[in-house]
Amino acid sequence: MIVAFQGIKGAYSEDAVFSWDADASTLECPEFMDLFDAVRSGRADLGMLPVENSIEGSVTSANDLLFRSDLKVVGEVMVHIRHCLIGHPDAELADVRRVYSHPQALAQCRDLLNSHPEWQKVPAFDTAGSVRMIKERGTKEEAAIASRRAASTYGMKVLLEDVQSVENNITRFFVLSRDGSKEMGNKTALAFTTDNQPGALFECLKAFATHDVNITKLESRPWHGRTWEYVFYLDLDGDARQGKVAEALAVLKESASCVRIFGSFMKAVQPSIA
């Protein structure tokens, strides 16, 4: 089983892969688009896509790609994110002048970073990639925010541990496949669009209320290429192929202008915060 993820060895997305399948082989991808291409082309069996963080919210670029893709969601993984400030083996905290990491990681550690105005905050494409980069550059003034495993992977030193601003920091991932799951699930992810007229959104959401279907997430995003039009992303309790959920979705398709059912799957177990 080959699972594609965005980033390099030591990334949190790789942690999610091993949480899903401890024996999986991994395929590193520079960008989210490369992950989608790897799964679509068959170079990877599955893709591990981060879609939401409990602190910073949705990973918008990932969700936008999902809406435009024909890949299916077949599973969900949650990873407890424990950020570390990582430097060179001979570095100390007082040496740090620049801190690199993925923009989401920098945002999740804003309390630490704001307490050090002398540090320059530099966005990078990946958490683990930031660690590898500062190792290759070889200056004690540079540090990175990533996981303890990333520090170990690249032979670097943890200067500070658990530097995220909120302890309960969890990232949710979708497992992507070319084919939908044949197994019944207890959660469904989808997106829809509406006509721009009074009551259109109400009519779409009413389908779930009248069929007693619980919406666990609702969010709107701009529809790329359609100025001032929006895509509504939903997570629901239940399987799209069964009972009241299937009936609600049939009604939704009559009211919405476009419906994309990403897939039904088993809910992830929320990691314990130790």
matplotlib code that plots the C-alpha trace (Angstrom):
import matplotlib.pyplot as plt

x = [0.0, 1.5, 0.0, 0.9, 1.2, 2.2, 5.6, 8.7, 9.8, 9.0, 5.9, 2.7, 1.0, 3.3, 2.3, -1.3, -0.3, 1.2, -1.8, -4.0, -1.6, 1.5, 2.9, 2.2, 4.9, 4.9, 5.2, 6.4, 4.6, 5.8, 2.2, -1.4, -1.9, 0.9, -0.8, -4.1, -2.1, -0.3, -3.5, -5.3, -2.5, -2.1, 1.4, -0.2, -3.1, -4.3, -3.7, -3.5, -5.0, -5.2, -8.5, -9.0, -7.2, -8.9, -7.1, -6.8, -9.8, -10.0, -7.1, -8.7, -6.5, -7.0, -10.8, -10.8, -8.9, -11.2, -14.3, -12.7, -11.5, -13.1, -11.3, -13.3, -12.9, -12.7, -11.5, -10.6, -7.6, -7.0, -3.5, -2.5, -0.2, 2.7, 5.0, 8.6, 11.0, 14.0, 17.5, 21.0, 22.7, 25.0, 22.4, 20.7, 17.5, 19.4, 21.0, 17.6, 16.9, 14.7, 12.0, 10.7, 7.6, 4.4, 2.1, -0.4, 2.2, 3.4, -0.1, -0.7, 2.4, 1.6, 1.9, 5.5, 6.4, 4.7, 6.7, 9.9, 9.6, 13.3, 12.6, 11.8, 8.9, 9.4, 6.7, 7.9, 6.1, 6.4, 7.2, 9.6, 11.0, 11.9, 13.9, 15.8, 16.4, 17.9, 20.1, 21.4, 22.0, 24.0, 23.5, 22.6, 20.5, 17.8, 15.2, 12.1, 8.7, 7.9, 7.4, 9.9, 10.0, 11.2, 14.0, 15.0, 14.8, 17.2, 19.5, 18.5, 17.9, 14.6, 15.0, 11.4, 8.6, 4.8, 5.0, 1.5, -0.7, -3.5, -2.8, -5.8, -4.3, -5.7, -5.5, -8.1, -7.1, -9.2, -8.0, -8.4, -8.9, -9.8, -12.8, -15.3, -15.4, -17.7, -17.9, -20.7, -19.6, -21.1, -20.0, -20.4, -18.6, -20.0, -20.3, -23.1, -23.8, -27.1, -28.7, -28.4, -31.9, -33.8, -34.2, -32.0, -29.7, -32.6, -34.2, -31.0, -30.4, -34.1, -33.6, -31.4, -33.7, -36.8, -35.1, -33.5, -29.9, -27.3, -24.9, -21.6, -19.8, -21.0, -18.7, -18.7, -15.8, -15.6, -16.3, -13.2, -14.0, -17.5, -17.3, -19.3, -20.6, -19.9, -19.5, -20.9, -19.0, -20.8, -20.1, -23.0, -23.7, -24.5, -23.9, -25.0, -26.3, -28.6, -32.0, -32.7, -29.3, -29.9, -33.4, -32.1, -29.5, -32.1, -34.1, -30.9, -30.2, -33.6, -32.8, -29.1, -27.5, -24.6, -23.9, -20.5, -20.6, -17.0, -17.7, -18.9, -16.5, -16.0, -15.4, -11.8, -11.1, -10.1, -6.6, -6.1, -4.3, -1.6]
y = [0.0, 3.3, 6.5, 9.9, 12.9, 16.6, 17.3, 15.2, 12.6, 13.6, 15.7, 15.5, 14.2, 11.2, 10.7, 10.5, 7.9, 5.7, 6.2, 4.9, 2.1, 1.4, -0.7, 1.7, 2.9, 6.7, 8.9, 12.5, 15.2, 18.9, 20.3, 19.2, 19.1, 16.6, 14.4, 14.4, 13.6, 10.7, 9.0, 9.8, 8.4, 5.2, 6.0, 5.9, 3.8, 6.5, 10.1, 11.7, 15.2, 17.6, 19.4, 21.1, 22.1, 22.6, 26.0, 27.6, 26.0, 24.6, 24.1, 26.0, 25.1, 21.4, 21.7, 23.7, 20.9, 18.3, 20.0, 20.1, 16.5, 13.2, 11.4, 9.9, 10.2, 6.7, 7.5, 10.1, 10.4, 12.8, 13.7, 15.5, 18.2, 18.9, 21.5, 21.9, 24.8, 23.0, 24.2, 22.9, 20.5, 23.2, 26.0, 27.6, 29.6, 32.8, 32.1, 32.2, 35.1, 33.5, 30.8, 28.8, 26.7, 26.1, 29.1, 27.0, 26.0, 29.5, 30.6, 27.8, 29.0, 32.7, 33.1, 32.0, 33.9, 37.1, 36.9, 37.1, 40.2, 39.9, 36.7, 36.9, 34.6, 33.0, 30.9, 27.6, 24.9, 22.2, 21.7, 18.9, 20.5, 23.6, 21.4, 19.9, 23.3, 24.9, 21.8, 22.2, 25.9, 25.3, 28.6, 28.6, 31.7, 29.7, 27.5, 25.6, 24.6, 21.0, 17.7, 15.9, 13.1, 15.6, 16.8, 13.2, 12.4, 15.1, 14.9, 18.3, 19.6, 20.4, 23.8, 24.1, 21.5, 21.9, 25.5, 25.5, 28.2, 25.7, 22.3, 20.6, 21.1, 18.4, 18.2, 16.2, 14.4, 12.8, 9.5, 9.8, 7.0, 6.6, 4.5, 5.0, 2.7, -0.4, -0.5, 1.4, 4.4, 6.6, 10.0, 11.6, 14.6, 16.6, 20.0, 21.9, 25.2, 27.1, 29.5, 33.2, 33.8, 34.4, 31.2, 29.0, 28.0, 27.5, 25.1, 23.1, 22.8, 22.1, 18.7, 17.6, 19.0, 17.4, 14.0, 14.3, 14.3, 15.9, 18.4, 18.3, 20.9, 23.7, 26.1, 28.3, 29.0, 31.1, 29.1, 29.5, 31.1, 32.3, 35.8, 36.2, 32.6, 30.1, 26.4, 25.0, 22.2, 19.8, 16.9, 14.7, 11.9, 8.7, 7.0, 8.6, 5.2, 4.5, 5.5, 9.1, 10.4, 9.0, 10.5, 13.9, 13.9, 13.1, 16.2, 18.3, 17.4, 18.9, 22.2, 22.7, 23.7, 21.3, 18.5, 16.7, 13.8, 13.2, 9.9, 8.1, 6.6, 5.7, 8.7, 9.0, 8.4, 11.7, 11.4, 11.7, 14.8, 13.5]
z = [0.0, -1.1, 0.5, -0.9, 1.4, 1.0, 2.5, 3.2, 5.7, 9.3, 8.3, 10.4, 7.2, 7.4, 11.0, 9.7, 7.1, 9.8, 12.0, 9.2, 8.2, 10.2, 7.4, 4.5, 2.1, 1.6, -1.4, -0.8, -2.8, -3.0, -3.2, -2.6, -6.4, -6.7, -4.1, -6.1, -9.3, -7.6, -6.6, -9.8, -11.9, -9.8, -8.5, -5.1, -3.8, -1.4, -0.5, 3.0, 2.8, 5.7, 5.6, 9.0, 12.2, 15.5, 16.0, 12.6, 10.9, 7.3, 5.1, 2.3, -0.6, 0.1, 0.3, -3.0, -4.7, -3.3, -4.7, -8.2, -8.0, -8.8, -6.0, -3.1, 0.6, 2.2, 5.6, 8.3, 10.6, 13.4, 14.6, 17.8, 16.8, 19.3, 17.9, 18.9, 18.3, 16.6, 16.1, 15.4, 17.8, 19.2, 19.2, 22.2, 22.4, 22.6, 19.2, 17.3, 15.0, 12.3, 12.6, 9.6, 9.2, 7.3, 7.7, 9.6, 12.1, 12.6, 13.2, 15.7, 17.7, 17.6, 21.4, 21.5, 18.4, 19.6, 22.8, 20.8, 18.5, 17.7, 15.8, 12.0, 11.1, 7.7, 6.0, 4.3, 2.4, 5.1, 8.8, 8.3, 5.2, 7.3, 9.6, 6.7, 5.2, 8.3, 8.7, 5.2, 5.7, 8.8, 10.8, 14.5, 14.0, 12.2, 13.8, 12.7, 14.1, 13.5, 15.4, 17.7, 15.1, 12.5, 14.8, 15.3, 11.6, 10.6, 13.7, 15.1, 18.6, 20.3, 21.9, 23.2, 23.3, 23.1, 21.7, 20.2, 21.6, 22.4, 23.9, 22.2, 18.7, 16.3, 12.6, 10.7, 7.5, 4.7, 3.1, -0.7, -3.2, -6.8, -5.8, -3.0, 0.0, -0.3, 3.5, 5.3, 7.3, 10.0, 8.5, 5.1, 3.6, 0.7, -0.8, -2.7, -4.4, -4.7, -7.0, -6.0, -4.8, -1.5, 0.5, -1.6, 1.2, 3.6, 1.2, 0.8, 4.6, 5.3, 3.7, 6.6, 9.3, 7.9, 7.7, 11.2, 9.8, 12.0, 10.4, 12.2, 10.1, 7.7, 6.0, 2.9, 0.5, -2.6, -5.8, -8.0, -11.3, -10.1, -8.7, -5.5, -5.7, -2.9, -2.2, 1.1, 2.7, 5.0, 7.2, 8.3, 10.6, 8.7, 5.4, 2.1, 0.9, 3.8, 5.1, 6.1, 4.9, 1.4, 1.4, 2.6, -0.2, -2.8, -1.7, -1.6, -5.2, -6.2, -4.4, -5.0, -8.3, -7.8, -5.3, -4.8, -2.3, -1.4, 0.4, 3.4, 5.9, 9.6, 11.9, 13.2, 16.9, 18.5, 19.9, 23.6, 24.9, 27.2]

ax = plt.figure().add_subplot(projection="3d")
ax.plot(x, y, z, "-o")
ax.set_aspect("equal")
plt.show()
